[in-house]
Amino acid sequence: MTARLPILHLTSAVAIGISLATLGGTAQAATEWDMPTPYGDMTFHTVNIREFADDVREATDGELDITVHSNGSLIGHAEIKNSVRRGIVPIGELIMSRLANENAIFEVDSVPYLATSYEEAQTLWEASREIIAEELAEQQLRILFAVPWPPQGIYTQHALEEPDDLKNLSMRAYNTASERIAQLVGAVPTQVEVPDIPTAFSTGRVDAMITSPATGADTKAWDYLSHFNHAQLWLPKNMVIVSEQAFSRLDETTRQAVLDAAAEAETRGWEMSRQETDDAIAALKENGIDVSEPTPELASLLQEVGETMTEEWAGRAGDQGAAILEAYEAARD
């Protein structure tokens, strides 16, 4: 019978352990992993990782049981990566660009207009995956899979037509790229996590945000704003990482089952993301959101911002960034 510690939030400073018991003195009980994600149950990323957990459970006949804890209920977004690294939890999901302050390569998928379609985003991921995996391996972390959000657009309380329409707006930011683009268009970046978006708008803390159609639909954006500009700035990815120590403790058959389920989750997740884009935009329109494309004037501004941020990113990312861009351009040619 498996003994399991109560699940407590990180702030309680209680480490979550994996309890292994023996049955009949010889058989070993199932290994239990707790997996935090900052996103809600209805978010397609969460749906996908729950299916990943189910696939692992089925493939291992229950020998590895992964419990997904959604909506930041176990560990906050900002602490997930370090919690996996320190062994507080063995596995977790987070948006890759959150690690940009550690190394600029983690925000390669959040450079405006570097990759604006699913095809380009896939090519960019293939060009950057090995370098990103090597960087994580330095911290004894293994990336299992990564899945993009739909293309990022701009939500506001009014129509965006001229570049000046963005000036002085308090704009929700969730990573360094969204903070920088806010600065470059003359807005004021404000850090707000997904669960807090409706409250932030209703209290006037923010009056614009850059995020995906999916996040807008999930948070019922029509309750607190009126316009969405489908600018397709970038396609940021969530990634699922596992502690190399926890992974290496699994037997070879179980490790392969995890890798197989991860490969399926990545393929499935990209397909879900594409469908989510179409479904979310339809939901926004059905609920009264005015969905538009950038005007030529606004597109020109955003393109200039993209060029500036690409140069800045390349400077921060150094040789690793140069290698990624070279591989990306070669694959596109």
HUKA-V155953 format. One line per field, one symbol per residue. phi: phi as a letter, one per 40 degrees, with the letter a starting at -180 (. if undefined). psi: psi as a letter, one per 30 degrees, with the letter a starting at -180 (. if undefined). burial: 1 if it has 9 or more other ideal C-beta (glycine too) atoms within 8 Angstrom, else 0. Layout:
phi: ???
psi: ???
burial: ???
This chain:
phi: .ccbcccbcdccgbccbbcbbbbggbcccccbbcbcacbcccccccdccccdcccccccbfgcbbbbcbcggcbacdcbcdcccccgcbcaabacdcccdccacccbccbcdgcabbccccccccccbdcccccccccbgbbccabbccddcbbcacacbbbdccccgccbcbbaccccccccccgcbcbcacdccddcccccgcbbaabacdccccccfdccbabbbbccfcabcbcbbbbcccccccccdccdccccccccccccccccccdccdccccccccccgcccbbccdcccccccccccccccccdcccfccccccccccccccc
psi: kkkkkkklleffgjkkljkklkkgfekklkkkkkjkkfllffkfeeeefeeeeeeeeefghgfjjkjkjlhgfekleffeefeeefgelfllklkeffgefekfffgfggjkgejfleeeeeeeeeffeeeeeeeeffghkkkelkklllkkakklflkjelefffkgkjkkkfleeeeeeeefggljkkkklefgeeeeeffgelglljaleeeeeegifffflfkkjifhelilkkkklkkeeeefflleeeeeeeeeeeeeeeeeeeeeeeeeeeeeeeeeefggkjkllkleeeeeeeeeeeeefeeeeeeefbeeeeeeeeeeeeee.
burial: 000000000100000101101110000010111111111100111111111110111011000111111111011010111011101111111111111100111111111111111101111110111011101110001111111111111111000100101110111111111111111110101101110011011000111111111111111111011111111011111111111101100100011011111111110111011101101110111000101101101111111011111101110010011111101100100
